[in-house]
Amino acid sequence: MNSNDGQSVYESGLPWDPERPDTLIITCVDGRWYHHFQEFARVHLKAGPHTDIMAVPGGIEPMTLFDLVPKDFNFFRRRVESLVERHGTRRIVAIAHQDCGWYRARKIGPLTIDLRDRQIADLRRAASRLREMFDGAVVETYFARLSGTNPEKVVFEAV
């Protein structure tokens, strides 16, 4: 038996707030981009502290696999449905990013396709599917990319 069983190891300094989120943001897990996603959600989207975040490698990509890899699509779909139904989600935001390792590693479709074009096409395809599934929800899609030098900045484009 572990000597720490039942003992607190950390107490959050934030008070508990039971309010359900009305926004779901779907992103990639890439830690280089995560703080930028959070800032974008807070500052531009005004999503607030009660935002569901679904972060998986490749972000929204599983929503595009309904005809290619139904198992991945259904796994992802069930989780999105659960959040939308139980939390009363009214807004779904999907964000893809430049230099995504998941997209570089995946070899579905033409091997010569530009990754940015592929990601934007996937965002649009997934958004269409989400709008069909959740008639009352607003669906937004964005692509995050690097811009400038010394230092590079992250910019978000609506797609």
PLY file of the C-alpha trace (Angstrom):
ply
format ascii 1.0
element vertex 159
property float x
property float y
property float z
element edge 158
property int vertex1
property int vertex2
end_header
0.00 0.00 0.00
1.29 3.47 -0.94
1.95 5.65 2.10
0.40 8.65 0.25
-3.00 6.97 -0.28
-5.72 9.38 0.72
-3.31 12.23 1.50
-3.52 15.51 -0.38
-0.43 16.34 -2.40
-1.61 19.71 -3.73
-4.48 22.12 -3.16
-5.46 24.51 -5.93
-5.59 28.16 -4.97
-8.59 28.67 -7.24
-12.10 28.34 -5.83
-14.38 25.73 -7.38
-16.97 27.15 -9.79
-19.61 24.65 -10.99
-20.73 26.74 -14.01
-20.72 24.67 -17.21
-18.73 25.95 -20.21
-20.54 26.96 -23.38
-17.45 26.80 -25.62
-15.44 23.78 -26.75
-12.01 24.38 -28.27
-10.41 21.53 -30.20
-6.64 21.84 -30.70
-3.47 19.86 -31.15
-1.50 18.96 -28.02
1.77 20.51 -29.25
3.08 22.33 -26.18
4.91 24.94 -28.28
1.53 26.34 -29.33
-0.62 25.69 -26.27
-0.05 29.02 -24.47
-0.82 30.83 -27.71
-4.07 28.85 -28.07
-5.01 29.76 -24.50
-4.28 33.46 -25.04
-6.23 33.45 -28.32
-9.20 31.81 -26.58
-9.14 34.27 -23.70
-8.34 37.51 -25.57
-9.81 37.12 -29.06
-12.55 34.54 -28.62
-13.52 35.85 -25.15
-14.05 32.20 -24.22
-13.50 32.75 -20.51
-12.28 30.40 -17.81
-15.13 27.93 -18.34
-13.98 26.57 -21.68
-13.74 22.90 -22.53
-10.44 22.11 -24.22
-10.05 18.93 -26.26
-6.39 18.57 -27.16
-5.28 15.57 -29.19
-2.43 15.06 -31.68
-3.59 16.57 -34.97
-6.48 18.44 -33.34
-9.67 18.17 -35.40
-8.26 15.57 -37.83
-10.24 12.59 -36.42
-13.51 14.35 -37.40
-12.43 14.02 -41.04
-11.88 10.26 -40.89
-15.50 9.06 -40.96
-14.96 7.28 -44.28
-11.24 6.40 -43.94
-10.77 5.36 -40.30
-14.27 5.07 -38.79
-12.89 3.78 -35.46
-10.89 7.00 -34.88
-13.81 9.14 -36.06
-16.31 7.40 -33.78
-14.02 7.56 -30.75
-13.60 11.31 -31.23
-17.24 11.93 -32.20
-18.56 10.27 -29.04
-16.44 12.52 -26.86
-17.48 15.69 -28.68
-21.14 14.62 -28.51
-20.84 13.97 -24.79
-19.39 17.42 -24.10
-21.93 19.22 -26.28
-24.89 17.36 -24.80
-23.85 17.45 -21.13
-22.38 20.94 -21.06
-24.84 22.67 -23.36
-22.05 23.74 -25.71
-23.14 26.50 -28.07
-19.77 27.22 -29.71
-17.16 24.86 -31.13
-13.77 26.25 -32.16
-11.17 24.18 -34.01
-7.58 25.40 -34.31
-4.85 23.83 -36.45
-1.22 24.99 -36.48
1.79 25.23 -38.72
4.45 22.52 -38.50
2.13 19.92 -36.97
4.07 16.73 -36.33
0.91 14.61 -36.54
0.14 15.83 -40.04
3.76 15.43 -41.12
3.78 11.83 -39.88
0.36 10.83 -41.32
0.44 9.62 -44.90
-3.27 9.57 -45.71
-3.94 10.92 -49.17
-1.47 12.38 -51.69
2.07 12.54 -50.35
2.81 15.78 -52.18
-0.04 17.82 -50.70
0.92 21.00 -48.85
0.37 20.42 -45.12
-1.20 23.84 -44.56
-3.65 23.25 -47.41
-4.44 19.79 -46.04
-5.03 21.13 -42.53
-7.27 23.93 -43.77
-9.24 21.49 -45.92
-9.61 19.23 -42.87
-10.76 22.16 -40.72
-13.44 23.01 -43.29
-14.52 19.39 -43.72
-14.73 18.84 -39.96
-16.61 22.12 -39.48
-19.19 21.02 -42.02
-19.63 17.70 -40.20
-19.90 19.44 -36.80
-22.55 21.83 -38.14
-24.57 18.83 -39.36
-24.22 17.09 -36.01
-24.95 20.10 -33.79
-27.49 22.31 -35.49
-27.59 24.89 -32.69
-23.83 25.32 -32.26
-21.68 27.97 -33.90
-18.55 26.37 -35.43
-15.40 28.42 -36.05
-12.07 27.35 -37.55
-8.63 28.96 -37.35
-5.10 28.26 -38.52
-2.16 29.39 -36.35
1.14 30.16 -38.04
4.44 31.87 -37.36
5.05 35.37 -38.65
8.03 37.68 -38.60
11.43 37.26 -36.98
13.30 38.34 -33.85
11.20 36.95 -32.27
8.68 35.10 -34.37
5.07 35.75 -33.41
2.05 33.48 -33.67
-0.84 34.79 -35.74
-4.28 33.24 -36.16
-6.23 33.27 -39.40
-9.91 32.49 -39.75
-10.33 29.75 -42.37
0 1
1 2
2 3
3 4
4 5
5 6
6 7
7 8
8 9
9 10
10 11
11 12
12 13
13 14
14 15
15 16
16 17
17 18
18 19
19 20
20 21
21 22
22 23
23 24
24 25
25 26
26 27
27 28
28 29
29 30
30 31
31 32
32 33
33 34
34 35
35 36
36 37
37 38
38 39
39 40
40 41
41 42
42 43
43 44
44 45
45 46
46 47
47 48
48 49
49 50
50 51
51 52
52 53
53 54
54 55
55 56
56 57
57 58
58 59
59 60
60 61
61 62
62 63
63 64
64 65
65 66
66 67
67 68
68 69
69 70
70 71
71 72
72 73
73 74
74 75
75 76
76 77
77 78
78 79
79 80
80 81
81 82
82 83
83 84
84 85
85 86
86 87
87 88
88 89
89 90
90 91
91 92
92 93
93 94
94 95
95 96
96 97
97 98
98 99
99 100
100 101
101 102
102 103
103 104
104 105
105 106
106 107
107 108
108 109
109 110
110 111
111 112
112 113
113 114
114 115
115 116
116 117
117 118
118 119
119 120
120 121
121 122
122 123
123 124
124 125
125 126
126 127
127 128
128 129
129 130
130 131
131 132
132 133
133 134
134 135
135 136
136 137
137 138
138 139
139 140
140 141
141 142
142 143
143 144
144 145
145 146
146 147
147 148
148 149
149 150
150 151
151 152
152 153
153 154
154 155
155 156
156 157
157 158
